[in-house]
Structures are given as C-alpha cells and as structure tokens.
C-alpha cells in the first residue's frame, strides 16, 4: 500500500516535533515502517477514543480500523500546522460521529430509564474515587446521545456551538444533554459508592 504524495513538501518545517515529522514525510512517500511507527505511537489513544464513542467493543474495533485507513489515505493532506496527534484525533472523532449518524444511534432522551439503560456495578472498595476504566464503563452504558456529548465536551474540548454544528442540533440541546448526563453520572457514582 504505497501512497503517492499529491505534492512534495517537508512536514518537518514548522512542526514542533521534528522526529514525528521525519516519520510523516517518509510515510507519505510510501515507507510502511514509518507509518507503522506512527501507528504504534497513537494506536492506544485512538483505540480508547473509539471505545468511548462506540460503547461496543466490536464497533470500536471497526472504527479503529476505519480511522487508521483514513489517516493512511489522507496523510499527505496533513499541512504541518498544529499537532499531528490533534490532526489524527480529529479524523477519528469525525469517523466515530459519522458512524453514529449512519447507524442513527444518536438519540437524545430525557432520561436513561426511557432508553432502557441499566447501570453497571463497579467492583471494588466503596470509595468515591473511580478508576478511568470504571468511569469509562459507566459512560459506555449511557445512551449514545449522552455519551457523545460527554466525549465531545469533556474529553475533546469542543464548546456547545461546535458540538451543535457537528451533530446538527441546537446549542440548547447540547447543553441540556450534558447537564442530564452529568447529573446521571453523579447519581450512578454516588449510588454505587453507597452514599
């Protein structure tokens, strides 16, 4: 799978991380070892991102694979402005959102109970602190609408206006869903911790 660059350019110019820029430049010309290095650098973070959006491991696996295919095919489009990880992350987030839209899974409900969602029980001592895995497990059980807004706002750092544009909803819906999701997360955590 060799890529032919659309135009020859040196990504290293203007990029903060010259080591990754060298790998990017080589990968653009079709060097598979360089792309494998790029893949290995970001695979863990991007797979976690896919799991957060998909909620189902099999779907996360598919999203992860699709995301890296898109990165590979579009590598020559990276301009060197901004962080490379941010560029990859945007591809993966957009891929996950496209998946949810295709599946028509984004349902904005008034409550988790309306969506028929059951809450997992987090094992361990009754402490108010949760591990990242426990929190991820709880978030993954939430309806897609809540989970998507939480991911976009709390993890990715999008504001409500940007979320509204990405999801084709109103800013008010974004704010409302985030508020409901936060309340439900707090309720689940307190309930599971016996407080």
CNS distance restraints for C-alpha pairs under 8 A (distance, minus, plus):
assign (resid   1 and name CA) (resid  30 and name CA) 7.24 0.50 0.50
assign (resid   1 and name CA) (resid  32 and name CA) 7.90 0.50 0.50
assign (resid   2 and name CA) (resid  29 and name CA) 7.21 0.50 0.50
assign (resid   2 and name CA) (resid  30 and name CA) 4.24 0.50 0.50
assign (resid   2 and name CA) (resid  31 and name CA) 7.28 0.50 0.50
assign (resid   2 and name CA) (resid  32 and name CA) 7.63 0.50 0.50
assign (resid   3 and name CA) (resid  27 and name CA) 7.78 0.50 0.50
assign (resid   3 and name CA) (resid  28 and name CA) 5.99 0.50 0.50
assign (resid   3 and name CA) (resid  29 and name CA) 5.90 0.50 0.50
assign (resid   3 and name CA) (resid  30 and name CA) 4.78 0.50 0.50
assign (resid   3 and name CA) (resid  73 and name CA) 7.32 0.50 0.50
assign (resid   4 and name CA) (resid  28 and name CA) 6.93 0.50 0.50
assign (resid   4 and name CA) (resid  29 and name CA) 5.94 0.50 0.50
assign (resid   4 and name CA) (resid  30 and name CA) 6.84 0.50 0.50
assign (resid   5 and name CA) (resid  28 and name CA) 5.88 0.50 0.50
assign (resid   5 and name CA) (resid  29 and name CA) 6.15 0.50 0.50
assign (resid   5 and name CA) (resid  76 and name CA) 5.74 0.50 0.50
assign (resid   6 and name CA) (resid  76 and name CA) 6.66 0.50 0.50
assign (resid   7 and name CA) (resid  76 and name CA) 7.92 0.50 0.50
assign (resid   9 and name CA) (resid  25 and name CA) 7.99 0.50 0.50
assign (resid  10 and name CA) (resid  25 and name CA) 6.49 0.50 0.50
assign (resid  11 and name CA) (resid  15 and name CA) 6.71 0.50 0.50
assign (resid  11 and name CA) (resid  21 and name CA) 5.58 0.50 0.50
assign (resid  11 and name CA) (resid  22 and name CA) 7.59 0.50 0.50
assign (resid  11 and name CA) (resid  24 and name CA) 7.11 0.50 0.50
assign (resid  11 and name CA) (resid  25 and name CA) 6.18 0.50 0.50
assign (resid  11 and name CA) (resid  78 and name CA) 7.95 0.50 0.50
assign (resid  11 and name CA) (resid  79 and name CA) 6.78 0.50 0.50
assign (resid  11 and name CA) (resid  80 and name CA) 5.18 0.50 0.50
assign (resid  12 and name CA) (resid  17 and name CA) 7.68 0.50 0.50
assign (resid  12 and name CA) (resid  18 and name CA) 5.38 0.50 0.50
assign (resid  12 and name CA) (resid  21 and name CA) 4.64 0.50 0.50
assign (resid  12 and name CA) (resid  22 and name CA) 6.38 0.50 0.50
assign (resid  12 and name CA) (resid  25 and name CA) 7.70 0.50 0.50
assign (resid  12 and name CA) (resid  80 and name CA) 7.24 0.50 0.50
assign (resid  13 and name CA) (resid  80 and name CA) 7.45 0.50 0.50
assign (resid  14 and name CA) (resid  80 and name CA) 6.54 0.50 0.50
assign (resid  14 and name CA) (resid  81 and name CA) 7.06 0.50 0.50
assign (resid  15 and name CA) (resid  21 and name CA) 6.85 0.50 0.50
assign (resid  15 and name CA) (resid  80 and name CA) 5.57 0.50 0.50
assign (resid  15 and name CA) (resid  81 and name CA) 6.67 0.50 0.50
assign (resid  15 and name CA) (resid  82 and name CA) 7.42 0.50 0.50
assign (resid  15 and name CA) (resid  83 and name CA) 7.60 0.50 0.50
assign (resid  16 and name CA) (resid  83 and name CA) 7.72 0.50 0.50
assign (resid  17 and name CA) (resid  21 and name CA) 6.33 0.50 0.50
assign (resid  18 and name CA) (resid  22 and name CA) 6.28 0.50 0.50
assign (resid  19 and name CA) (resid  23 and name CA) 6.75 0.50 0.50
assign (resid  20 and name CA) (resid  24 and name CA) 6.13 0.50 0.50
assign (resid  20 and name CA) (resid  38 and name CA) 7.50 0.50 0.50
assign (resid  21 and name CA) (resid  25 and name CA) 6.11 0.50 0.50
assign (resid  22 and name CA) (resid  26 and name CA) 6.25 0.50 0.50
assign (resid  23 and name CA) (resid  27 and name CA) 5.96 0.50 0.50
assign (resid  23 and name CA) (resid  34 and name CA) 4.98 0.50 0.50
assign (resid  23 and name CA) (resid  35 and name CA) 6.96 0.50 0.50
assign (resid  23 and name CA) (resid  37 and name CA) 7.40 0.50 0.50
assign (resid  23 and name CA) (resid  38 and name CA) 6.97 0.50 0.50
assign (resid  24 and name CA) (resid  28 and name CA) 6.09 0.50 0.50
assign (resid  24 and name CA) (resid  34 and name CA) 7.08 0.50 0.50
assign (resid  24 and name CA) (resid  35 and name CA) 7.25 0.50 0.50
assign (resid  24 and name CA) (resid  38 and name CA) 7.55 0.50 0.50
assign (resid  24 and name CA) (resid  75 and name CA) 7.57 0.50 0.50
assign (resid  25 and name CA) (resid  29 and name CA) 6.67 0.50 0.50
assign (resid  26 and name CA) (resid  30 and name CA) 6.66 0.50 0.50
assign (resid  26 and name CA) (resid  31 and name CA) 5.42 0.50 0.50
assign (resid  26 and name CA) (resid  34 and name CA) 6.09 0.50 0.50
assign (resid  26 and name CA) (resid  35 and name CA) 7.91 0.50 0.50
assign (resid  27 and name CA) (resid  31 and name CA) 4.65 0.50 0.50
assign (resid  27 and name CA) (resid  32 and name CA) 6.22 0.50 0.50
assign (resid  27 and name CA) (resid  33 and name CA) 7.68 0.50 0.50
assign (resid  27 and name CA) (resid  34 and name CA) 5.20 0.50 0.50
assign (resid  27 and name CA) (resid  35 and name CA) 5.03 0.50 0.50
assign (resid  27 and name CA) (resid  75 and name CA) 7.85 0.50 0.50
assign (resid  28 and name CA) (resid  75 and name CA) 6.18 0.50 0.50
assign (resid  28 and name CA) (resid  76 and name CA) 5.67 0.50 0.50
assign (resid  31 and name CA) (resid  35 and name CA) 6.63 0.50 0.50
assign (resid  32 and name CA) (resid  36 and name CA) 6.06 0.50 0.50
assign (resid  33 and name CA) (resid  37 and name CA) 6.25 0.50 0.50
assign (resid  34 and name CA) (resid  38 and name CA) 6.37 0.50 0.50
assign (resid  35 and name CA) (resid  39 and name CA) 6.03 0.50 0.50
assign (resid  35 and name CA) (resid  72 and name CA) 7.75 0.50 0.50
assign (resid  36 and name CA) (resid  40 and name CA) 6.08 0.50 0.50
assign (resid  37 and name CA) (resid  41 and name CA) 6.28 0.50 0.50
assign (resid  38 and name CA) (resid  42 and name CA) 6.60 0.50 0.50
assign (resid  39 and name CA) (resid  43 and name CA) 5.53 0.50 0.50
assign (resid  39 and name CA) (resid  68 and name CA) 7.77 0.50 0.50
assign (resid  40 and name CA) (resid  44 and name CA) 7.78 0.50 0.50
assign (resid  42 and name CA) (resid  46 and name CA) 6.12 0.50 0.50
assign (resid  42 and name CA) (resid  85 and name CA) 7.39 0.50 0.50
assign (resid  43 and name CA) (resid  47 and name CA) 5.93 0.50 0.50
assign (resid  44 and name CA) (resid  48 and name CA) 6.24 0.50 0.50
assign (resid  45 and name CA) (resid  49 and name CA) 6.24 0.50 0.50
assign (resid  46 and name CA) (resid  50 and name CA) 6.26 0.50 0.50
assign (resid  46 and name CA) (resid  64 and name CA) 6.93 0.50 0.50
assign (resid  46 and name CA) (resid  89 and name CA) 6.95 0.50 0.50
assign (resid  46 and name CA) (resid  92 and name CA) 7.00 0.50 0.50
assign (resid  47 and name CA) (resid  51 and name CA) 6.25 0.50 0.50
assign (resid  47 and name CA) (resid  60 and name CA) 7.15 0.50 0.50
assign (resid  47 and name CA) (resid  61 and name CA) 7.59 0.50 0.50
assign (resid  47 and name CA) (resid  64 and name CA) 5.78 0.50 0.50
assign (resid  48 and name CA) (resid  52 and name CA) 6.22 0.50 0.50
assign (resid  49 and name CA) (resid  53 and name CA) 6.51 0.50 0.50
assign (resid  49 and name CA) (resid  92 and name CA) 7.65 0.50 0.50
assign (resid  49 and name CA) (resid  93 and name CA) 7.61 0.50 0.50
assign (resid  50 and name CA) (resid  54 and name CA) 5.89 0.50 0.50
assign (resid  50 and name CA) (resid  60 and name CA) 4.92 0.50 0.50
assign (resid  50 and name CA) (resid  61 and name CA) 7.60 0.50 0.50
assign (resid  50 and name CA) (resid  63 and name CA) 6.15 0.50 0.50
assign (resid  50 and name CA) (resid  64 and name CA) 6.09 0.50 0.50
assign (resid  50 and name CA) (resid  92 and name CA) 7.39 0.50 0.50
assign (resid  50 and name CA) (resid  93 and name CA) 7.90 0.50 0.50
assign (resid  50 and name CA) (resid  96 and name CA) 6.72 0.50 0.50
assign (resid  51 and name CA) (resid  55 and name CA) 5.67 0.50 0.50
assign (resid  51 and name CA) (resid  56 and name CA) 6.88 0.50 0.50
assign (resid  51 and name CA) (resid  57 and name CA) 6.38 0.50 0.50
assign (resid  51 and name CA) (resid  60 and name CA) 4.98 0.50 0.50
assign (resid  51 and name CA) (resid 140 and name CA) 7.90 0.50 0.50
assign (resid  52 and name CA) (resid 136 and name CA) 6.87 0.50 0.50
assign (resid  52 and name CA) (resid 139 and name CA) 7.52 0.50 0.50
assign (resid  52 and name CA) (resid 140 and name CA) 6.34 0.50 0.50
assign (resid  52 and name CA) (resid 147 and name CA) 7.62 0.50 0.50
assign (resid  52 and name CA) (resid 151 and name CA) 7.11 0.50 0.50
assign (resid  53 and name CA) (resid  60 and name CA) 7.72 0.50 0.50
assign (resid  53 and name CA) (resid  96 and name CA) 6.37 0.50 0.50
assign (resid  53 and name CA) (resid  97 and name CA) 7.97 0.50 0.50
assign (resid  53 and name CA) (resid 140 and name CA) 7.73 0.50 0.50
assign (resid  53 and name CA) (resid 144 and name CA) 7.73 0.50 0.50
assign (resid  53 and name CA) (resid 147 and name CA) 6.80 0.50 0.50
assign (resid  53 and name CA) (resid 148 and name CA) 6.18 0.50 0.50
assign (resid  53 and name CA) (resid 151 and name CA) 7.13 0.50 0.50
assign (resid  54 and name CA) (resid  59 and name CA) 5.88 0.50 0.50
assign (resid  54 and name CA) (resid  60 and name CA) 5.36 0.50 0.50
assign (resid  54 and name CA) (resid  63 and name CA) 7.96 0.50 0.50
assign (resid  54 and name CA) (resid  96 and name CA) 7.21 0.50 0.50
assign (resid  54 and name CA) (resid 100 and name CA) 7.89 0.50 0.50
assign (resid  54 and name CA) (resid 140 and name CA) 7.75 0.50 0.50
assign (resid  55 and name CA) (resid  59 and name CA) 7.69 0.50 0.50
assign (resid  55 and name CA) (resid  60 and name CA) 7.31 0.50 0.50
assign (resid  55 and name CA) (resid 140 and name CA) 4.60 0.50 0.50
assign (resid  55 and name CA) (resid 141 and name CA) 6.87 0.50 0.50
assign (resid  55 and name CA) (resid 144 and name CA) 7.99 0.50 0.50
assign (resid  56 and name CA) (resid  60 and name CA) 6.18 0.50 0.50
assign (resid  56 and name CA) (resid 140 and name CA) 7.79 0.50 0.50
assign (resid  57 and name CA) (resid  61 and name CA) 6.15 0.50 0.50
assign (resid  58 and name CA) (resid  62 and name CA) 6.51 0.50 0.50
assign (resid  59 and name CA) (resid  63 and name CA) 6.13 0.50 0.50
assign (resid  60 and name CA) (resid  64 and name CA) 5.97 0.50 0.50
assign (resid  61 and name CA) (resid  65 and name CA) 6.30 0.50 0.50
assign (resid  62 and name CA) (resid  66 and name CA) 6.11 0.50 0.50
assign (resid  63 and name CA) (resid  67 and name CA) 5.89 0.50 0.50
assign (resid  63 and name CA) (resid  92 and name CA) 7.87 0.50 0.50
assign (resid  63 and name CA) (resid  95 and name CA) 7.01 0.50 0.50
assign (resid  63 and name CA) (resid  96 and name CA) 6.50 0.50 0.50
assign (resid  63 and name CA) (resid  99 and name CA) 7.80 0.50 0.50
assign (resid  64 and name CA) (resid  68 and name CA) 6.37 0.50 0.50
assign (resid  64 and name CA) (resid  92 and name CA) 7.64 0.50 0.50
assign (resid  65 and name CA) (resid  69 and name CA) 6.31 0.50 0.50
assign (resid  66 and name CA) (resid  70 and name CA) 6.28 0.50 0.50
assign (resid  66 and name CA) (resid  95 and name CA) 7.63 0.50 0.50
assign (resid  67 and name CA) (resid  71 and name CA) 6.25 0.50 0.50
assign (resid  67 and name CA) (resid  91 and name CA) 6.64 0.50 0.50
assign (resid  67 and name CA) (resid  92 and name CA) 5.28 0.50 0.50
assign (resid  67 and name CA) (resid  95 and name CA) 6.32 0.50 0.50
assign (resid  68 and name CA) (resid  72 and name CA) 6.03 0.50 0.50
assign (resid  69 and name CA) (resid  73 and name CA) 6.11 0.50 0.50
assign (resid  70 and name CA) (resid  74 and name CA) 5.94 0.50 0.50
assign (resid  70 and name CA) (resid  91 and name CA) 7.34 0.50 0.50
assign (resid  71 and name CA) (resid  75 and name CA) 5.60 0.50 0.50
assign (resid  71 and name CA) (resid  88 and name CA) 6.64 0.50 0.50
assign (resid  71 and name CA) (resid  91 and name CA) 7.03 0.50 0.50
assign (resid  74 and name CA) (resid  78 and name CA) 7.32 0.50 0.50
assign (resid  78 and name CA) (resid  84 and name CA) 7.81 0.50 0.50
assign (resid  78 and name CA) (resid  87 and name CA) 7.44 0.50 0.50
assign (resid  80 and name CA) (resid  84 and name CA) 7.24 0.50 0.50
assign (resid  82 and name CA) (resid  86 and name CA) 7.20 0.50 0.50
assign (resid  82 and name CA) (resid  87 and name CA) 7.57 0.50 0.50
assign (resid  83 and name CA) (resid  87 and name CA) 6.45 0.50 0.50
assign (resid  84 and name CA) (resid  88 and name CA) 6.29 0.50 0.50
assign (resid  85 and name CA) (resid  89 and name CA) 5.97 0.50 0.50
assign (resid  86 and name CA) (resid  90 and name CA) 6.13 0.50 0.50
assign (resid  87 and name CA) (resid  91 and name CA) 6.56 0.50 0.50
assign (resid  88 and name CA) (resid  92 and name CA) 6.39 0.50 0.50
assign (resid  89 and name CA) (resid  93 and name CA) 6.06 0.50 0.50
assign (resid  90 and name CA) (resid  94 and name CA) 6.01 0.50 0.50
assign (resid  91 and name CA) (resid  95 and name CA) 6.04 0.50 0.50
assign (resid  92 and name CA) (resid  96 and name CA) 6.15 0.50 0.50
assign (resid  93 and name CA) (resid  97 and name CA) 6.18 0.50 0.50
assign (resid  94 and name CA) (resid  98 and name CA) 6.01 0.50 0.50
assign (resid  95 and name CA) (resid  99 and name CA) 6.20 0.50 0.50
assign (resid  96 and name CA) (resid 100 and name CA) 6.32 0.50 0.50
assign (resid  97 and name CA) (resid 101 and name CA) 6.16 0.50 0.50
assign (resid  97 and name CA) (resid 167 and name CA) 7.81 0.50 0.50
assign (resid  98 and name CA) (resid 102 and name CA) 6.04 0.50 0.50
assign (resid  99 and name CA) (resid 103 and name CA) 6.15 0.50 0.50
assign (resid 100 and name CA) (resid 104 and name CA) 5.83 0.50 0.50
assign (resid 100 and name CA) (resid 105 and name CA) 5.29 0.50 0.50
assign (resid 100 and name CA) (resid 106 and name CA) 6.16 0.50 0.50
assign (resid 100 and name CA) (resid 144 and name CA) 7.96 0.50 0.50
assign (resid 101 and name CA) (resid 105 and name CA) 6.52 0.50 0.50
assign (resid 101 and name CA) (resid 106 and name CA) 6.75 0.50 0.50
assign (resid 105 and name CA) (resid 144 and name CA) 6.16 0.50 0.50
assign (resid 105 and name CA) (resid 145 and name CA) 7.75 0.50 0.50
assign (resid 106 and name CA) (resid 143 and name CA) 7.76 0.50 0.50
assign (resid 106 and name CA) (resid 144 and name CA) 5.10 0.50 0.50
assign (resid 106 and name CA) (resid 145 and name CA) 4.73 0.50 0.50
assign (resid 106 and name CA) (resid 148 and name CA) 7.81 0.50 0.50
assign (resid 107 and name CA) (resid 143 and name CA) 7.10 0.50 0.50
assign (resid 107 and name CA) (resid 144 and name CA) 6.34 0.50 0.50
assign (resid 107 and name CA) (resid 145 and name CA) 5.10 0.50 0.50
assign (resid 108 and name CA) (resid 143 and name CA) 7.89 0.50 0.50
assign (resid 108 and name CA) (resid 144 and name CA) 7.89 0.50 0.50
assign (resid 108 and name CA) (resid 145 and name CA) 5.00 0.50 0.50
assign (resid 108 and name CA) (resid 146 and name CA) 7.08 0.50 0.50
assign (resid 108 and name CA) (resid 177 and name CA) 7.10 0.50 0.50
assign (resid 109 and name CA) (resid 114 and name CA) 6.86 0.50 0.50
assign (resid 109 and name CA) (resid 115 and name CA) 6.86 0.50 0.50
assign (resid 109 and name CA) (resid 143 and name CA) 7.92 0.50 0.50
assign (resid 109 and name CA) (resid 145 and name CA) 7.53 0.50 0.50
assign (resid 110 and name CA) (resid 114 and name CA) 7.11 0.50 0.50
assign (resid 110 and name CA) (resid 180 and name CA) 7.70 0.50 0.50
assign (resid 111 and name CA) (resid 115 and name CA) 6.95 0.50 0.50
assign (resid 111 and name CA) (resid 180 and name CA) 7.65 0.50 0.50
assign (resid 112 and name CA) (resid 116 and name CA) 6.47 0.50 0.50
assign (resid 112 and name CA) (resid 117 and name CA) 5.56 0.50 0.50
assign (resid 112 and name CA) (resid 142 and name CA) 6.99 0.50 0.50
assign (resid 112 and name CA) (resid 143 and name CA) 6.83 0.50 0.50
assign (resid 112 and name CA) (resid 184 and name CA) 7.95 0.50 0.50
assign (resid 113 and name CA) (resid 117 and name CA) 5.82 0.50 0.50
assign (resid 113 and name CA) (resid 118 and name CA) 7.74 0.50 0.50
assign (resid 115 and name CA) (resid 143 and name CA) 6.81 0.50 0.50
assign (resid 117 and name CA) (resid 141 and name CA) 6.79 0.50 0.50
assign (resid 117 and name CA) (resid 142 and name CA) 6.74 0.50 0.50
assign (resid 117 and name CA) (resid 143 and name CA) 7.17 0.50 0.50
assign (resid 118 and name CA) (resid 141 and name CA) 7.29 0.50 0.50
assign (resid 119 and name CA) (resid 138 and name CA) 7.01 0.50 0.50
assign (resid 119 and name CA) (resid 141 and name CA) 6.67 0.50 0.50
assign (resid 119 and name CA) (resid 188 and name CA) 7.29 0.50 0.50
assign (resid 120 and name CA) (resid 137 and name CA) 7.55 0.50 0.50
assign (resid 120 and name CA) (resid 138 and name CA) 6.48 0.50 0.50
assign (resid 120 and name CA) (resid 141 and name CA) 7.50 0.50 0.50
assign (resid 121 and name CA) (resid 192 and name CA) 6.44 0.50 0.50
assign (resid 122 and name CA) (resid 134 and name CA) 6.31 0.50 0.50
assign (resid 122 and name CA) (resid 192 and name CA) 6.75 0.50 0.50
assign (resid 126 and name CA) (resid 192 and name CA) 7.73 0.50 0.50
assign (resid 126 and name CA) (resid 193 and name CA) 4.92 0.50 0.50
assign (resid 126 and name CA) (resid 194 and name CA) 6.86 0.50 0.50
assign (resid 127 and name CA) (resid 193 and name CA) 6.09 0.50 0.50
assign (resid 128 and name CA) (resid 189 and name CA) 7.33 0.50 0.50
assign (resid 128 and name CA) (resid 190 and name CA) 7.32 0.50 0.50
assign (resid 128 and name CA) (resid 193 and name CA) 6.02 0.50 0.50
assign (resid 130 and name CA) (resid 134 and name CA) 5.82 0.50 0.50
assign (resid 130 and name CA) (resid 135 and name CA) 6.25 0.50 0.50
assign (resid 131 and name CA) (resid 135 and name CA) 6.32 0.50 0.50
assign (resid 132 and name CA) (resid 136 and name CA) 6.00 0.50 0.50
assign (resid 133 and name CA) (resid 137 and name CA) 6.06 0.50 0.50
assign (resid 134 and name CA) (resid 138 and name CA) 6.35 0.50 0.50
assign (resid 135 and name CA) (resid 139 and name CA) 6.17 0.50 0.50
assign (resid 136 and name CA) (resid 140 and name CA) 5.97 0.50 0.50
assign (resid 137 and name CA) (resid 141 and name CA) 6.64 0.50 0.50
assign (resid 138 and name CA) (resid 142 and name CA) 6.98 0.50 0.50
assign (resid 138 and name CA) (resid 185 and name CA) 7.63 0.50 0.50
assign (resid 139 and name CA) (resid 147 and name CA) 6.12 0.50 0.50
assign (resid 139 and name CA) (resid 185 and name CA) 7.69 0.50 0.50
assign (resid 140 and name CA) (resid 147 and name CA) 6.85 0.50 0.50
assign (resid 142 and name CA) (resid 146 and name CA) 6.27 0.50 0.50
assign (resid 142 and name CA) (resid 147 and name CA) 5.79 0.50 0.50
assign (resid 143 and name CA) (resid 147 and name CA) 6.13 0.50 0.50
assign (resid 144 and name CA) (resid 148 and name CA) 5.76 0.50 0.50
assign (resid 145 and name CA) (resid 149 and name CA) 6.30 0.50 0.50
assign (resid 145 and name CA) (resid 177 and name CA) 7.35 0.50 0.50
assign (resid 146 and name CA) (resid 150 and name CA) 6.14 0.50 0.50
assign (resid 146 and name CA) (resid 177 and name CA) 5.84 0.50 0.50
assign (resid 146 and name CA) (resid 178 and name CA) 6.61 0.50 0.50
assign (resid 146 and name CA) (resid 180 and name CA) 7.76 0.50 0.50
assign (resid 146 and name CA) (resid 181 and name CA) 5.48 0.50 0.50
assign (resid 147 and name CA) (resid 151 and name CA) 6.12 0.50 0.50
assign (resid 147 and name CA) (resid 181 and name CA) 7.72 0.50 0.50
assign (resid 148 and name CA) (resid 152 and name CA) 6.11 0.50 0.50
assign (resid 149 and name CA) (resid 153 and name CA) 5.89 0.50 0.50
assign (resid 149 and name CA) (resid 154 and name CA) 8.00 0.50 0.50
assign (resid 149 and name CA) (resid 163 and name CA) 7.48 0.50 0.50
assign (resid 149 and name CA) (resid 174 and name CA) 6.68 0.50 0.50
assign (resid 149 and name CA) (resid 177 and name CA) 6.87 0.50 0.50
assign (resid 149 and name CA) (resid 178 and name CA) 6.02 0.50 0.50
assign (resid 150 and name CA) (resid 154 and name CA) 5.40 0.50 0.50
assign (resid 150 and name CA) (resid 155 and name CA) 7.08 0.50 0.50
assign (resid 150 and name CA) (resid 178 and name CA) 6.18 0.50 0.50
assign (resid 150 and name CA) (resid 181 and name CA) 7.20 0.50 0.50
assign (resid 151 and name CA) (resid 155 and name CA) 4.99 0.50 0.50
assign (resid 151 and name CA) (resid 156 and name CA) 6.20 0.50 0.50
assign (resid 152 and name CA) (resid 156 and name CA) 4.88 0.50 0.50
assign (resid 152 and name CA) (resid 157 and name CA) 6.24 0.50 0.50
assign (resid 152 and name CA) (resid 158 and name CA) 5.62 0.50 0.50
assign (resid 152 and name CA) (resid 163 and name CA) 6.91 0.50 0.50
assign (resid 153 and name CA) (resid 157 and name CA) 4.96 0.50 0.50
assign (resid 153 and name CA) (resid 158 and name CA) 4.96 0.50 0.50
assign (resid 153 and name CA) (resid 159 and name CA) 6.15 0.50 0.50
assign (resid 153 and name CA) (resid 160 and name CA) 7.35 0.50 0.50
assign (resid 153 and name CA) (resid 163 and name CA) 7.62 0.50 0.50
assign (resid 153 and name CA) (resid 178 and name CA) 7.99 0.50 0.50
assign (resid 154 and name CA) (resid 158 and name CA) 7.82 0.50 0.50
assign (resid 158 and name CA) (resid 162 and name CA) 5.93 0.50 0.50
assign (resid 158 and name CA) (resid 163 and name CA) 6.28 0.50 0.50
assign (resid 159 and name CA) (resid 163 and name CA) 6.23 0.50 0.50
assign (resid 160 and name CA) (resid 164 and name CA) 5.97 0.50 0.50
assign (resid 160 and name CA) (resid 171 and name CA) 5.42 0.50 0.50
assign (resid 160 and name CA) (resid 174 and name CA) 5.93 0.50 0.50
assign (resid 160 and name CA) (resid 175 and name CA) 6.54 0.50 0.50
assign (resid 161 and name CA) (resid 165 and name CA) 6.36 0.50 0.50
assign (resid 161 and name CA) (resid 170 and name CA) 7.98 0.50 0.50
assign (resid 161 and name CA) (resid 171 and name CA) 5.55 0.50 0.50
assign (resid 162 and name CA) (resid 166 and name CA) 6.15 0.50 0.50
assign (resid 163 and name CA) (resid 167 and name CA) 6.03 0.50 0.50
assign (resid 163 and name CA) (resid 169 and name CA) 7.90 0.50 0.50
assign (resid 163 and name CA) (resid 171 and name CA) 7.46 0.50 0.50
assign (resid 163 and name CA) (resid 174 and name CA) 6.84 0.50 0.50
assign (resid 164 and name CA) (resid 168 and name CA) 5.45 0.50 0.50
assign (resid 164 and name CA) (resid 169 and name CA) 4.71 0.50 0.50
assign (resid 164 and name CA) (resid 170 and name CA) 5.24 0.50 0.50
assign (resid 164 and name CA) (resid 171 and name CA) 5.19 0.50 0.50
assign (resid 164 and name CA) (resid 173 and name CA) 7.89 0.50 0.50
assign (resid 164 and name CA) (resid 174 and name CA) 6.36 0.50 0.50
assign (resid 165 and name CA) (resid 169 and name CA) 6.76 0.50 0.50
assign (resid 165 and name CA) (resid 170 and name CA) 7.95 0.50 0.50
assign (resid 169 and name CA) (resid 173 and name CA) 6.48 0.50 0.50
assign (resid 169 and name CA) (resid 174 and name CA) 7.18 0.50 0.50
assign (resid 170 and name CA) (resid 174 and name CA) 6.53 0.50 0.50
assign (resid 171 and name CA) (resid 175 and name CA) 6.22 0.50 0.50
assign (resid 172 and name CA) (resid 176 and name CA) 5.97 0.50 0.50
assign (resid 173 and name CA) (resid 177 and name CA) 5.99 0.50 0.50
assign (resid 174 and name CA) (resid 178 and name CA) 6.19 0.50 0.50
assign (resid 175 and name CA) (resid 179 and name CA) 6.16 0.50 0.50
assign (resid 176 and name CA) (resid 180 and name CA) 6.16 0.50 0.50
assign (resid 177 and name CA) (resid 181 and name CA) 5.92 0.50 0.50
assign (resid 178 and name CA) (resid 182 and name CA) 6.04 0.50 0.50
assign (resid 179 and name CA) (resid 183 and name CA) 6.19 0.50 0.50
assign (resid 180 and name CA) (resid 184 and name CA) 6.10 0.50 0.50
assign (resid 181 and name CA) (resid 185 and name CA) 6.05 0.50 0.50
assign (resid 182 and name CA) (resid 186 and name CA) 6.10 0.50 0.50
assign (resid 183 and name CA) (resid 187 and name CA) 6.11 0.50 0.50
assign (resid 184 and name CA) (resid 188 and name CA) 6.07 0.50 0.50
assign (resid 185 and name CA) (resid 189 and name CA) 6.10 0.50 0.50
assign (resid 186 and name CA) (resid 190 and name CA) 6.07 0.50 0.50
assign (resid 187 and name CA) (resid 191 and name CA) 5.97 0.50 0.50
assign (resid 188 and name CA) (resid 192 and name CA) 6.00 0.50 0.50
assign (resid 189 and name CA) (resid 193 and name CA) 6.10 0.50 0.50
assign (resid 190 and name CA) (resid 194 and name CA) 6.26 0.50 0.50
assign (resid 190 and name CA) (resid 195 and name CA) 5.38 0.50 0.50
assign (resid 191 and name CA) (resid 195 and name CA) 6.19 0.50 0.50
